[in-house]
Amino acid sequence: MLGRLTIEALPFYSWVAMGGAFVTVAGGVAVFLLITYLRAWKVLWTDWLTSVDHKKIGIMYVVLALVMLVRGFVDALMMRAQQAIALNSEGYLPPEHFEQIFSSHGTIMIFFVAMPFLTGLINIIVPQQIGARDVAFPFLNSVSLWMTAAGAALVLVSLVVGKFSQAGWTGYPPYAGIEYSPGVGVDYWLWALIVSGVGSTLSGINFIVTIVKNRCPGMTFMRMPMFTWTTLCISILIAFAFPALTVVAAQLTLDRTLGFHFFTNGDGGNMMMYANLLWIWGHPEVYILILPAFGIFSEVVATFSRKRLFGYPSLVYATACIALLSFTVWLHHFFTMGSSANVNAVFGIATMIIAVPTGVKIFDWLFTMFRGRIEFHPSMVFTIGFMVTFVIGGVTGVLLALPPADYLMHNSTFLVAHFHNMLIPGALFGYFAGLNYWFPKAFGFKLDRKWGIRSFWFWLIGFYLAFMPLYVLGFMGMSRRMEHYADPNWQPYLVVAALGAICVMIGIACIAIQLIVSARNWGSSRDITGDPWNGRTLEWATSSPPAPYNFAIIPDVRDIDAFHDMKIRGTAYAPSAQYQDIVMPKSTPLGPILGALAFGLGFAFVWYIWWLVALCFVLSLVCVGIRACDDNSDFVLSAADVEKIERARLAQISSADLHDMRDFVPLGEASGEALPGRVM
Amino acid sequence: MTELSAGNTLLLEEEEKTSLEAREFGFWIYLMTDAVIFALLFATYAVLANNSAAGPTSQDVFELSHTAGETALLLLSSLTFGFATIAMTLGRSGRVVFWLIITLLLGICFLAMEFVEFQGMLEKGAGPEVSGFLSAFFTLVGTHGLHVAFGALGICVMIGQVLIKGLTLPVRSRLVRLGLFWHFLDIVWIGIFSVVYLPGVM
């Protein structure tokens, strides 16, 4: 009846695991009670969970990411604490628990922090940046969100029922095969990846179509804001790369569950094929995480330098170039696994070439700042911190791209330091910059500046303290994923790294405090005009938070910095003479239901509860069938209602609230000459 | 939400047209992601094709005449789906249903033949758990079969929609997309025939 799910699945094997399980369950119960106490279930369900509004879906993605960030960070803190004290001793974590922690840390940070964070920001902003009312497929968007949430739920449940994978976040067989990992851990990992991976694929398809089809008049490809450009590139990457993850995870699942021989040691399996298939997805994945952050930095740098982005076309080409090259380098993840010298050389050179377009971008941002009127907003501070730190990571990356050097550094903490050096400034700092930058757009009030700056400094200093020692330890020969060690020379560095982790913890606390303080100061930090930073791109043309339809009148765009141009021309806040009816998608419970079924399917597969697998599968088919027959998924918002909303908004704005644009009027315009680079 | 007036209905129809256009484009991209899945399964098969681990080899298990029968059924079903699409453009819903039913029957016959083939292999002790070669074979061909099964389910739903709603704009759009899916499976099968079966018996 319950497959291999027995009472032994509960985490009585270690006090630490029991503590983790207790915190997870208690957290869930607390949230449940809080919502019940606030009588918020109905509002939550009708206004949020079943919503297909891209802005609400985006906010839910970011909330998921922030919750999982805390969970993933606790794992990091536990690892640092263990390694700081585990010289010639066992520390406080049993080996099998330590292995689960490093596996879940990587899995959570990549799949359930970075992916939902960037998808959330994209959801909130991209449709507005291209002057669209919505994404191309609002319902599909909701399904993507709930599949991602289902994957995250599987990881969280593994803490309470059963164990998580001990095979690292890359799950290499044969260790991840059934022979060496007979428990449920790897299955949890696999199903979390499959379920959330399908959600990501659907998201990618959605945003390709949205950006190609839904742009407003005048928004040519070479006038799209950089964030939209990076989103288009990563959506294409997602559509090409994520199917590879689905394939490799399904194959490993077949190996484990039905005794197939894709990656086994004997009977004709081939382990190297796993490495190839995994990194065909895995290498593009790091660019999927980083490129949207590059887009955010581009927006932030232009806005807070009060200048047009330097070298916009070169940034576009560099982005496309990076996207393309990301598919040509996957083998650098296994230089040491016995390919010929020529193969290694080709992939080494391909890897180093990526530094070129990335360098182009860094210089473009620097030149944008050059002679700009820089404002040290938290977003801008994160951007500058990124530029300095990321270059260090780039240099160590080029070093690792040399196959001979890689033979020395392979699987050492040098590698760990390198990829954290790319992903923390290159992805996470970007998302934090985006959070500070776009928060008023999503919620209608600004985040507290002081606590934003504080969080930045703790993150930055914490990052250097935590990872620079790991570079050194890599040179000293410490391999990654060590549960304890015997070399006393390592310990001081590991203690410093642990201090760094504590610093980052304070940084995370600062973000939490920033959110609370800002919410309490809600009244005084309102964003009335919808344009708090004197922004340049079209998302600032909507109200904050935007009306469900974003734009009452679809804008007509004449410039790269479309909104900046509208403000100079004085057309930005002009009320329309006539409003029109607007077609909107209806909310539907099918999104969360499909997510719940995906969770049930994954959970049942993990525990071999075959009747539940069949049930969830059939019900999913039924739901898809119901949706496929639905012809009434839209409704009409009348012109009168639209007019009411718009007039109320414009009535709030007095001319004193608007930004003074006199300084920004280009000289060419004043002299009556046509502006260079402006196509009329 | 307001009551639907005649103007609103027009507006909804207008919106429907643009959204259906986007859906078709999106469906092409979905097919591309599916093509990536099949490409990687093909690559896996190419790597493992000779890893029969002292078990049955491709010469032992493939029967070209059986496969030829499957191929004929599937290609024919693509043709009959084409007839259904033509009938749709002529606006003759009765014929659409007729050709869809023929397509469905051909698809089911294909699945039955595949089932017989798999059953026979299992009985001969050539199941997917025997060797890397057989794992790759069953996964690739089975994934294609699973797609055909989903397509057949889709045809059932489609027949119901045509019968109940007639050839409305959304129904026609769905029919076109289902057709893309069905023809796509044909192309994949041609790949399977020429990468798996033909070299397998040579």
Interface residues (C-beta under 8 A of the other chain):
Chain A: A136 F137 T201 G204 I205 N206 I208 V209 V212 K213 N214 A239 F240 F242 P243 A244 T246 V247 V248 A250 Q251 L254 D255 L258 G259 F260 H261 F262 T264 G266 D267 G268 G269 N270 M273 L277 I280 D581 V583 L621 G625 A628 C629 D631 D634 F635 V636 L637 S638 D641
Chain B: M1 T2 L4 G7 N8 L11 L12 E15 E16 T18 S19 E21 A22 R23 F25 G26 I29 Y30 M32 T33 D34 V36 I37 L40 L41 T44 V47 L48 N51 S52 A53 G55 P128 E129 V130 S131 G132 F133 L134 S135 A136 F138 T139 L153 G154 V157 G160 Q161 K165 T168 P170 R174
